[in-house]
Amino acid sequence: MSNDRHCFECYGYDIIIDDELKPWLIEVNASPSMTATTTNDRILKYNLFENILSVVLPPSGIPDARWKKTPNANALGDFETLIDEDSVLKEGLSNA
């Protein structure tokens, strides 16, 4: 897969929860199905798209990918930042 900051990927995680409420990861899908089969499935996928779009196209406008790569906290909604590219970039520039 190419590393292109103008794109994003959505992964699907299949998880089963046992009778003791312990989650078990079954598989990770690089191309999850976005077809809804039930009402709850449709609601879940609608909310997923809404959250993804709030990060990719935040209400404050399209971010300048050349300088600021991490959306602000409001745009992230329920998502969590795993790697803060802005901090990594600043560290790289200060060490140069």
PDB file as gemmi writes it, atoms N, CA and C in Angstrom:
CRYST1    1.000    1.000    1.000  90.00  90.00  90.00 P 1                      
ATOM      1  N   MET A   1       0.839  -1.184   0.000  1.00  0.00           N  
ATOM      2  CA  MET A   1       0.000   0.000   0.000  1.00  0.00           C  
ATOM      3  C   MET A   1       0.880   1.242   0.000  1.00  0.00           C  
ATOM      4  N   SER A   2       0.469   2.215  -0.749  1.00  0.00           N  
ATOM      5  CA  SER A   2       1.240   3.448  -0.794  1.00  0.00           C  
ATOM      6  C   SER A   2       0.896   4.324   0.407  1.00  0.00           C  
ATOM      7  N   ASN A   3       1.871   5.111   0.829  1.00  0.00           N  
ATOM      8  CA  ASN A   3       1.684   6.039   1.942  1.00  0.00           C  
ATOM      9  C   ASN A   3       1.366   7.398   1.344  1.00  0.00           C  
ATOM     10  N   ASP A   4       0.096   7.762   1.323  1.00  0.00           N  
ATOM     11  CA  ASP A   4      -0.347   9.010   0.707  1.00  0.00           C  
ATOM     12  C   ASP A   4      -1.168   9.792   1.720  1.00  0.00           C  
ATOM     13  N   ARG A   5      -0.697  10.966   2.105  1.00  0.00           N  
ATOM     14  CA  ARG A   5      -1.410  11.741   3.123  1.00  0.00           C  
ATOM     15  C   ARG A   5      -2.699  12.368   2.607  1.00  0.00           C  
ATOM     16  N   HIS A   6      -3.030  12.128   1.347  1.00  0.00           N  
ATOM     17  CA  HIS A   6      -4.285  12.621   0.798  1.00  0.00           C  
ATOM     18  C   HIS A   6      -5.374  11.545   0.818  1.00  0.00           C  
ATOM     19  N   CYS A   7      -5.071  10.420   1.434  1.00  0.00           N  
ATOM     20  CA  CYS A   7      -6.002   9.290   1.503  1.00  0.00           C  
ATOM     21  C   CYS A   7      -6.137   8.809   2.944  1.00  0.00           C  
ATOM     22  N   PHE A   8      -7.142   8.002   3.182  1.00  0.00           N  
ATOM     23  CA  PHE A   8      -7.286   7.373   4.483  1.00  0.00           C  
ATOM     24  C   PHE A   8      -7.856   5.986   4.257  1.00  0.00           C  
ATOM     25  N   GLU A   9      -7.727   5.137   5.252  1.00  0.00           N  
ATOM     26  CA  GLU A   9      -8.250   3.784   5.178  1.00  0.00           C  
ATOM     27  C   GLU A   9      -9.156   3.521   6.368  1.00  0.00           C  
ATOM     28  N   CYS A  10     -10.125   2.687   6.144  1.00  0.00           N  
ATOM     29  CA  CYS A  10     -11.034   2.263   7.203  1.00  0.00           C  
ATOM     30  C   CYS A  10     -10.909   0.749   7.315  1.00  0.00           C  
ATOM     31  N   TYR A  11     -10.572   0.274   8.497  1.00  0.00           N  
ATOM     32  CA  TYR A  11     -10.443  -1.156   8.736  1.00  0.00           C  
ATOM     33  C   TYR A  11     -11.650  -1.663   9.515  1.00  0.00           C  
ATOM     34  N   GLY A  12     -12.033  -2.882   9.254  1.00  0.00           N  
ATOM     35  CA  GLY A  12     -13.133  -3.501   9.986  1.00  0.00           C  
ATOM     36  C   GLY A  12     -12.595  -4.560  10.929  1.00  0.00           C  
ATOM     37  N   TYR A  13     -12.991  -4.499  12.168  1.00  0.00           N  
ATOM     38  CA  TYR A  13     -12.545  -5.458  13.174  1.00  0.00           C  
ATOM     39  C   TYR A  13     -13.721  -6.365  13.537  1.00  0.00           C  
ATOM     40  N   ASP A  14     -13.537  -7.665  13.373  1.00  0.00           N  
ATOM     41  CA  ASP A  14     -14.556  -8.631  13.783  1.00  0.00           C  
ATOM     42  C   ASP A  14     -14.194  -9.122  15.182  1.00  0.00           C  
ATOM     43  N   ILE A  15     -15.085  -8.834  16.109  1.00  0.00           N  
ATOM     44  CA  ILE A  15     -14.858  -9.173  17.518  1.00  0.00           C  
ATOM     45  C   ILE A  15     -16.059  -9.952  18.023  1.00  0.00           C  
ATOM     46  N   ILE A  16     -15.795 -10.989  18.796  1.00  0.00           N  
ATOM     47  CA  ILE A  16     -16.865 -11.745  19.441  1.00  0.00           C  
ATOM     48  C   ILE A  16     -16.681 -11.585  20.953  1.00  0.00           C  
ATOM     49  N   ILE A  17     -17.782 -11.493  21.677  1.00  0.00           N  
ATOM     50  CA  ILE A  17     -17.731 -11.327  23.130  1.00  0.00           C  
ATOM     51  C   ILE A  17     -18.293 -12.593  23.762  1.00  0.00           C  
ATOM     52  N   ASP A  18     -17.500 -13.208  24.642  1.00  0.00           N  
ATOM     53  CA  ASP A  18     -17.940 -14.468  25.253  1.00  0.00           C  
ATOM     54  C   ASP A  18     -18.889 -14.215  26.421  1.00  0.00           C  
ATOM     55  N   ASP A  19     -19.319 -15.288  27.062  1.00  0.00           N  
ATOM     56  CA  ASP A  19     -20.315 -15.177  28.132  1.00  0.00           C  
ATOM     57  C   ASP A  19     -19.781 -14.504  29.393  1.00  0.00           C  
ATOM     58  N   GLU A  20     -18.465 -14.278  29.459  1.00  0.00           N  
ATOM     59  CA  GLU A  20     -17.869 -13.535  30.578  1.00  0.00           C  
ATOM     60  C   GLU A  20     -17.526 -12.103  30.165  1.00  0.00           C  
ATOM     61  N   LEU A  21     -18.062 -11.670  29.019  1.00  0.00           N  
ATOM     62  CA  LEU A  21     -17.861 -10.335  28.442  1.00  0.00           C  
ATOM     63  C   LEU A  21     -16.411 -10.066  28.049  1.00  0.00           C  
ATOM     64  N   LYS A  22     -15.674 -11.121  27.771  1.00  0.00           N  
ATOM     65  CA  LYS A  22     -14.299 -10.973  27.299  1.00  0.00           C  
ATOM     66  C   LYS A  22     -14.317 -10.873  25.779  1.00  0.00           C  
ATOM     67  N   PRO A  23     -13.731  -9.794  25.209  1.00  0.00           N  
ATOM     68  CA  PRO A  23     -13.714  -9.654  23.743  1.00  0.00           C  
ATOM     69  C   PRO A  23     -12.596 -10.492  23.121  1.00  0.00           C  
ATOM     70  N   TRP A  24     -12.885 -11.088  21.970  1.00  0.00           N  
ATOM     71  CA  TRP A  24     -11.914 -11.881  21.215  1.00  0.00           C  
ATOM     72  C   TRP A  24     -11.855 -11.335  19.797  1.00  0.00           C  
ATOM     73  N   LEU A  25     -10.656 -10.967  19.351  1.00  0.00           N  
ATOM     74  CA  LEU A  25     -10.474 -10.484  17.987  1.00  0.00           C  
ATOM     75  C   LEU A  25     -10.474 -11.680  17.043  1.00  0.00           C  
ATOM     76  N   ILE A  26     -11.371 -11.659  16.077  1.00  0.00           N  
ATOM     77  CA  ILE A  26     -11.480 -12.749  15.109  1.00  0.00           C  
ATOM     78  C   ILE A  26     -10.627 -12.448  13.881  1.00  0.00           C  
ATOM     79  N   GLU A  27     -10.808 -11.260  13.301  1.00  0.00           N  
ATOM     80  CA  GLU A  27     -10.020 -10.860  12.134  1.00  0.00           C  
ATOM     81  C   GLU A  27     -10.097  -9.354  11.933  1.00  0.00           C  
ATOM     82  N   VAL A  28      -9.180  -8.851  11.118  1.00  0.00           N  
ATOM     83  CA  VAL A  28      -9.167  -7.445  10.728  1.00  0.00           C  
ATOM     84  C   VAL A  28      -9.306  -7.407   9.210  1.00  0.00           C  
ATOM     85  N   ASN A  29     -10.277  -6.644   8.726  1.00  0.00           N  
ATOM     86  CA  ASN A  29     -10.540  -6.547   7.290  1.00  0.00           C  
ATOM     87  C   ASN A  29     -10.027  -5.225   6.743  1.00  0.00           C  
ATOM     88  N   ALA A  30      -9.217  -5.291   5.689  1.00  0.00           N  
ATOM     89  CA  ALA A  30      -8.708  -4.078   5.046  1.00  0.00           C  
ATOM     90  C   ALA A  30      -9.799  -3.402   4.231  1.00  0.00           C  
ATOM     91  N   SER A  31     -10.778  -4.139   3.782  1.00  0.00           N  
ATOM     92  CA  SER A  31     -11.887  -3.581   2.994  1.00  0.00           C  
ATOM     93  C   SER A  31     -13.209  -4.082   3.571  1.00  0.00           C  
ATOM     94  N   PRO A  32     -13.629  -3.505   4.702  1.00  0.00           N  
ATOM     95  CA  PRO A  32     -14.868  -3.992   5.323  1.00  0.00           C  
ATOM     96  C   PRO A  32     -16.089  -3.653   4.477  1.00  0.00           C  
ATOM     97  N   SER A  33     -17.100  -4.475   4.587  1.00  0.00           N  
ATOM     98  CA  SER A  33     -18.348  -4.233   3.864  1.00  0.00           C  
ATOM     99  C   SER A  33     -19.053  -3.019   4.465  1.00  0.00           C  
ATOM    100  N   MET A  34     -19.516  -2.143   3.609  1.00  0.00           N  
ATOM    101  CA  MET A  34     -20.269  -0.979   4.074  1.00  0.00           C  
ATOM    102  C   MET A  34     -21.752  -1.128   3.764  1.00  0.00           C  
ATOM    103  N   THR A  35     -22.156  -2.334   3.365  1.00  0.00           N  
ATOM    104  CA  THR A  35     -23.563  -2.618   3.112  1.00  0.00           C  
ATOM    105  C   THR A  35     -24.246  -2.945   4.435  1.00  0.00           C  
ATOM    106  N   ALA A  36     -25.336  -2.261   4.716  1.00  0.00           N  
ATOM    107  CA  ALA A  36     -26.070  -2.494   5.961  1.00  0.00           C  
ATOM    108  C   ALA A  36     -27.076  -3.619   5.766  1.00  0.00           C  
ATOM    109  N   THR A  37     -27.113  -4.532   6.726  1.00  0.00           N  
ATOM    110  CA  THR A  37     -28.039  -5.660   6.640  1.00  0.00           C  
ATOM    111  C   THR A  37     -29.193  -5.565   7.644  1.00  0.00           C  
ATOM    112  N   THR A  38     -29.028  -4.732   8.675  1.00  0.00           N  
ATOM    113  CA  THR A  38     -30.084  -4.544   9.673  1.00  0.00           C  
ATOM    114  C   THR A  38     -30.174  -3.064  10.006  1.00  0.00           C  
ATOM    115  N   THR A  39     -31.195  -2.699  10.738  1.00  0.00           N  
ATOM    116  CA  THR A  39     -31.349  -1.301  11.149  1.00  0.00           C  
ATOM    117  C   THR A  39     -30.187  -0.866  12.035  1.00  0.00           C  
ATOM    118  N   ASN A  40     -29.806  -1.710  13.001  1.00  0.00           N  
ATOM    119  CA  ASN A  40     -28.687  -1.364  13.882  1.00  0.00           C  
ATOM    120  C   ASN A  40     -27.384  -1.264  13.104  1.00  0.00           C  
ATOM    121  N   ASP A  41     -27.199  -2.138  12.121  1.00  0.00           N  
ATOM    122  CA  ASP A  41     -26.014  -2.103  11.270  1.00  0.00           C  
ATOM    123  C   ASP A  41     -25.970  -0.793  10.476  1.00  0.00           C  
ATOM    124  N   ARG A  42     -27.123  -0.371   9.956  1.00  0.00           N  
ATOM    125  CA  ARG A  42     -27.201   0.887   9.202  1.00  0.00           C  
ATOM    126  C   ARG A  42     -26.862   2.072  10.095  1.00  0.00           C  
ATOM    127  N   ILE A  43     -27.373   2.095  11.301  1.00  0.00           N  
ATOM    128  CA  ILE A  43     -27.104   3.185  12.244  1.00  0.00           C  
ATOM    129  C   ILE A  43     -25.615   3.227  12.586  1.00  0.00           C  
ATOM    130  N   LEU A  44     -25.045   2.053  12.876  1.00  0.00           N  
ATOM    131  CA  LEU A  44     -23.624   1.980  13.212  1.00  0.00           C  
ATOM    132  C   LEU A  44     -22.760   2.507  12.061  1.00  0.00           C  
ATOM    133  N   LYS A  45     -23.042   2.069  10.831  1.00  0.00           N  
ATOM    134  CA  LYS A  45     -22.231   2.486   9.679  1.00  0.00           C  
ATOM    135  C   LYS A  45     -22.446   3.956   9.336  1.00  0.00           C  
ATOM    136  N   TYR A  46     -23.667   4.452   9.508  1.00  0.00           N  
ATOM    137  CA  TYR A  46     -23.923   5.876   9.297  1.00  0.00           C  
ATOM    138  C   TYR A  46     -23.073   6.703  10.268  1.00  0.00           C  
ATOM    139  N   ASN A  47     -23.066   6.311  11.543  1.00  0.00           N  
ATOM    140  CA  ASN A  47     -22.270   7.030  12.541  1.00  0.00           C  
ATOM    141  C   ASN A  47     -20.778   6.919  12.261  1.00  0.00           C  
ATOM    142  N   LEU A  48     -20.343   5.758  11.767  1.00  0.00           N  
ATOM    143  CA  LEU A  48     -18.947   5.579  11.388  1.00  0.00           C  
ATOM    144  C   LEU A  48     -18.564   6.569  10.294  1.00  0.00           C  
ATOM    145  N   PHE A  49     -19.379   6.643   9.230  1.00  0.00           N  
ATOM    146  CA  PHE A  49     -19.097   7.587   8.144  1.00  0.00           C  
ATOM    147  C   PHE A  49     -19.092   9.026   8.642  1.00  0.00           C  
ATOM    148  N   GLU A  50     -20.058   9.355   9.480  1.00  0.00           N  
ATOM    149  CA  GLU A  50     -20.144  10.710  10.024  1.00  0.00           C  
ATOM    150  C   GLU A  50     -18.883  11.054  10.821  1.00  0.00           C  
ATOM    151  N   ASN A  51     -18.393  10.117  11.639  1.00  0.00           N  
ATOM    152  CA  ASN A  51     -17.176  10.351  12.413  1.00  0.00           C  
ATOM    153  C   ASN A  51     -15.949  10.444  11.518  1.00  0.00           C  
ATOM    154  N   ILE A  52     -15.839   9.569  10.532  1.00  0.00           N  
ATOM    155  CA  ILE A  52     -14.691   9.617   9.616  1.00  0.00           C  
ATOM    156  C   ILE A  52     -14.664  10.947   8.871  1.00  0.00           C  
ATOM    157  N   LEU A  53     -15.812  11.366   8.353  1.00  0.00           N  
ATOM    158  CA  LEU A  53     -15.847  12.619   7.607  1.00  0.00           C  
ATOM    159  C   LEU A  53     -15.553  13.828   8.491  1.00  0.00           C  
ATOM    160  N   SER A  54     -15.906  13.766   9.778  1.00  0.00           N  
ATOM    161  CA  SER A  54     -15.594  14.889  10.668  1.00  0.00           C  
ATOM    162  C   SER A  54     -14.093  15.022  10.873  1.00  0.00           C  
ATOM    163  N   VAL A  55     -13.350  13.917  10.728  1.00  0.00           N  
ATOM    164  CA  VAL A  55     -11.895  13.968  10.847  1.00  0.00           C  
ATOM    165  C   VAL A  55     -11.272  14.396   9.517  1.00  0.00           C  
ATOM    166  N   VAL A  56     -11.740  13.808   8.426  1.00  0.00           N  
ATOM    167  CA  VAL A  56     -11.169  14.095   7.105  1.00  0.00           C  
ATOM    168  C   VAL A  56     -11.540  15.492   6.634  1.00  0.00           C  
ATOM    169  N   LEU A  57     -12.787  15.894   6.866  1.00  0.00           N  
ATOM    170  CA  LEU A  57     -13.263  17.227   6.479  1.00  0.00           C  
ATOM    171  C   LEU A  57     -13.861  17.918   7.700  1.00  0.00           C  
ATOM    172  N   PRO A  58     -13.011  18.424   8.615  1.00  0.00           N  
ATOM    173  CA  PRO A  58     -13.528  19.035   9.842  1.00  0.00           C  
ATOM    174  C   PRO A  58     -14.349  20.286   9.555  1.00  0.00           C  
ATOM    175  N   PRO A  59     -15.271  20.641  10.469  1.00  0.00           N  
ATOM    176  CA  PRO A  59     -16.129  21.821  10.284  1.00  0.00           C  
ATOM    177  C   PRO A  59     -15.340  23.111  10.106  1.00  0.00           C  
ATOM    178  N   SER A  60     -14.116  23.158  10.633  1.00  0.00           N  
ATOM    179  CA  SER A  60     -13.306  24.371  10.527  1.00  0.00           C  
ATOM    180  C   SER A  60     -12.704  24.554   9.133  1.00  0.00           C  
ATOM    181  N   GLY A  61     -12.942  23.619   8.247  1.00  0.00           N  
ATOM    182  CA  GLY A  61     -12.421  23.714   6.889  1.00  0.00           C  
ATOM    183  C   GLY A  61     -11.395  22.633   6.621  1.00  0.00           C  
ATOM    184  N   ILE A  62     -11.000  22.547   5.383  1.00  0.00           N  
ATOM    185  CA  ILE A  62     -10.023  21.533   4.990  1.00  0.00           C  
ATOM    186  C   ILE A  62      -8.658  21.924   5.536  1.00  0.00           C  
ATOM    187  N   PRO A  63      -8.023  21.025   6.322  1.00  0.00           N  
ATOM    188  CA  PRO A  63      -6.722  21.364   6.906  1.00  0.00           C  
ATOM    189  C   PRO A  63      -5.627  21.427   5.856  1.00  0.00           C  
ATOM    190  N   ASP A  64      -4.621  22.233   6.121  1.00  0.00           N  
ATOM    191  CA  ASP A  64      -3.469  22.341   5.238  1.00  0.00           C  
ATOM    192  C   ASP A  64      -2.529  21.192   5.563  1.00  0.00           C  
ATOM    193  N   ALA A  65      -2.525  20.164   4.735  1.00  0.00           N  
ATOM    194  CA  ALA A  65      -1.751  18.948   5.009  1.00  0.00           C  
ATOM    195  C   ALA A  65      -0.249  19.187   4.990  1.00  0.00           C  
ATOM    196  N   ARG A  66       0.186  20.330   4.465  1.00  0.00           N  
ATOM    197  CA  ARG A  66       1.631  20.598   4.440  1.00  0.00           C  
ATOM    198  C   ARG A  66       2.157  20.952   5.817  1.00  0.00           C  
ATOM    199  N   TRP A  67       1.301  21.489   6.702  1.00  0.00           N  
ATOM    200  CA  TRP A  67       1.797  21.977   7.991  1.00  0.00           C  
ATOM    201  C   TRP A  67       1.159  21.273   9.160  1.00  0.00           C  
ATOM    202  N   LYS A  68      -0.141  21.234   9.219  1.00  0.00           N  
ATOM    203  CA  LYS A  68      -0.821  20.630  10.375  1.00  0.00           C  
ATOM    204  C   LYS A  68      -1.513  19.356   9.926  1.00  0.00           C  
ATOM    205  N   LYS A  69      -1.057  18.236  10.458  1.00  0.00           N  
ATOM    206  CA  LYS A  69      -1.588  16.956  10.033  1.00  0.00           C  
ATOM    207  C   LYS A  69      -2.628  16.381  10.998  1.00  0.00           C  
ATOM    208  N   THR A  70      -2.589  16.763  12.254  1.00  0.00           N  
ATOM    209  CA  THR A  70      -3.487  16.208  13.257  1.00  0.00           C  
ATOM    210  C   THR A  70      -4.703  17.115  13.430  1.00  0.00           C  
ATOM    211  N   PRO A  71      -5.918  16.594  13.207  1.00  0.00           N  
ATOM    212  CA  PRO A  71      -7.123  17.407  13.411  1.00  0.00           C  
ATOM    213  C   PRO A  71      -7.260  17.819  14.871  1.00  0.00           C  
ATOM    214  N   ASN A  72      -7.992  18.907  15.112  1.00  0.00           N  
ATOM    215  CA  ASN A  72      -8.185  19.343  16.498  1.00  0.00           C  
ATOM    216  C   ASN A  72      -9.098  18.357  17.231  1.00  0.00           C  
ATOM    217  N   ALA A  73      -9.168  18.495  18.546  1.00  0.00           N  
ATOM    218  CA  ALA A  73      -9.906  17.545  19.398  1.00  0.00           C  
ATOM    219  C   ALA A  73     -11.387  17.481  19.031  1.00  0.00           C  
ATOM    220  N   ASN A  74     -11.996  18.608  18.656  1.00  0.00           N  
ATOM    221  CA  ASN A  74     -13.416  18.593  18.289  1.00  0.00           C  
ATOM    222  C   ASN A  74     -13.657  17.777  17.033  1.00  0.00           C  
ATOM    223  N   ALA A  75     -12.753  17.874  16.069  1.00  0.00           N  
ATOM    224  CA  ALA A  75     -12.909  17.121  14.824  1.00  0.00           C  
ATOM    225  C   ALA A  75     -12.709  15.623  15.056  1.00  0.00           C  
ATOM    226  N   LEU A  76     -11.883  15.262  16.037  1.00  0.00           N  
ATOM    227  CA  LEU A  76     -11.624  13.848  16.290  1.00  0.00           C  
ATOM    228  C   LEU A  76     -12.828  13.130  16.889  1.00  0.00           C  
ATOM    229  N   GLY A  77     -13.707  13.864  17.567  1.00  0.00           N  
ATOM    230  CA  GLY A  77     -14.895  13.234  18.139  1.00  0.00           C  
ATOM    231  C   GLY A  77     -14.532  12.091  19.061  1.00  0.00           C  
ATOM    232  N   ASP A  78     -15.009  10.883  18.740  1.00  0.00           N  
ATOM    233  CA  ASP A  78     -14.756   9.709  19.578  1.00  0.00           C  
ATOM    234  C   ASP A  78     -13.479   8.971  19.192  1.00  0.00           C  
ATOM    235  N   PHE A  79     -12.755   9.482  18.179  1.00  0.00           N  
ATOM    236  CA  PHE A  79     -11.516   8.838  17.771  1.00  0.00           C  
ATOM    237  C   PHE A  79     -10.374   9.253  18.690  1.00  0.00           C  
ATOM    238  N   GLU A  80      -9.338   8.446  18.750  1.00  0.00           N  
ATOM    239  CA  GLU A  80      -8.171   8.711  19.579  1.00  0.00           C  
ATOM    240  C   GLU A  80      -6.944   8.827  18.680  1.00  0.00           C  
ATOM    241  N   THR A  81      -6.106   9.836  18.929  1.00  0.00           N  
ATOM    242  CA  THR A  81      -4.880  10.004  18.155  1.00  0.00           C  
ATOM    243  C   THR A  81      -3.853   8.986  18.627  1.00  0.00           C  
ATOM    244  N   LEU A  82      -3.408   8.121  17.715  1.00  0.00           N  
ATOM    245  CA  LEU A  82      -2.400   7.127  18.065  1.00  0.00           C  
ATOM    246  C   LEU A  82      -0.998   7.677  17.830  1.00  0.00           C  
ATOM    247  N   ILE A  83      -0.816   8.425  16.739  1.00  0.00           N  
ATOM    248  CA  ILE A  83       0.479   9.045  16.435  1.00  0.00           C  
ATOM    249  C   ILE A  83       0.214  10.499  16.087  1.00  0.00           C  
ATOM    250  N   ASP A  84       0.787  11.400  16.850  1.00  0.00           N  
ATOM    251  CA  ASP A  84       0.636  12.829  16.601  1.00  0.00           C  
ATOM    252  C   ASP A  84       1.723  13.257  15.617  1.00  0.00           C  
ATOM    253  N   GLU A  85       1.368  13.314  14.329  1.00  0.00           N  
ATOM    254  CA  GLU A  85       2.349  13.627  13.294  1.00  0.00           C  
ATOM    255  C   GLU A  85       2.926  15.031  13.453  1.00  0.00           C  
ATOM    256  N   ASP A  86       2.149  15.948  14.014  1.00  0.00           N  
ATOM    257  CA  ASP A  86       2.648  17.305  14.226  1.00  0.00           C  
ATOM    258  C   ASP A  86       3.825  17.306  15.197  1.00  0.00           C  
ATOM    259  N   SER A  87       3.706  16.535  16.297  1.00  0.00           N  
ATOM    260  CA  SER A  87       4.797  16.450  17.274  1.00  0.00           C  
ATOM    261  C   SER A  87       6.021  15.779  16.680  1.00  0.00           C  
ATOM    262  N   VAL A  88       5.802  14.719  15.892  1.00  0.00           N  
ATOM    263  CA  VAL A  88       6.908  14.018  15.245  1.00  0.00           C  
ATOM    264  C   VAL A  88       7.627  14.952  14.290  1.00  0.00           C  
ATOM    265  N   LEU A  89       6.868  15.743  13.534  1.00  0.00           N  
ATOM    266  CA  LEU A  89       7.454  16.690  12.583  1.00  0.00           C  
ATOM    267  C   LEU A  89       8.261  17.758  13.309  1.00  0.00           C  
ATOM    268  N   LYS A  90       7.709  18.297  14.409  1.00  0.00           N  
ATOM    269  CA  LYS A  90       8.421  19.318  15.181  1.00  0.00           C  
ATOM    270  C   LYS A  90       9.721  18.777  15.747  1.00  0.00           C  
ATOM    271  N   GLU A  91       9.692  17.536  16.264  1.00  0.00           N  
ATOM    272  CA  GLU A  91      10.908  16.920  16.809  1.00  0.00           C  
ATOM    273  C   GLU A  91      11.948  16.748  15.719  1.00  0.00           C  
ATOM    274  N   GLY A  92      11.511  16.322  14.544  1.00  0.00           N  
ATOM    275  CA  GLY A  92      12.438  16.137  13.428  1.00  0.00           C  
ATOM    276  C   GLY A  92      13.068  17.444  12.992  1.00  0.00           C  
ATOM    277  N   LEU A  93      12.295  18.521  12.975  1.00  0.00           N  
ATOM    278  CA  LEU A  93      12.828  19.823  12.572  1.00  0.00           C  
ATOM    279  C   LEU A  93      13.781  20.387  13.624  1.00  0.00           C  
ATOM    280  N   SER A  94      13.461  20.143  14.917  1.00  0.00           N  
ATOM    281  CA  SER A  94      14.327  20.686  15.975  1.00  0.00           C  
ATOM    282  C   SER A  94      15.636  19.910  16.065  1.00  0.00           C  
ATOM    283  N   ASN A  95      15.655  18.653  15.624  1.00  0.00           N  
ATOM    284  CA  ASN A  95      16.878  17.865  15.644  1.00  0.00           C  
ATOM    285  C   ASN A  95      17.723  18.068  14.401  1.00  0.00           C  
ATOM    286  N   ALA A  96      17.187  18.760  13.420  1.00  0.00           N  
ATOM    287  CA  ALA A  96      17.932  18.961  12.162  1.00  0.00           C  
ATOM    288  C   ALA A  96      18.959  20.054  12.282  1.00  0.00           C  
TER     289      ALA A  96                                                      
END                                                                             
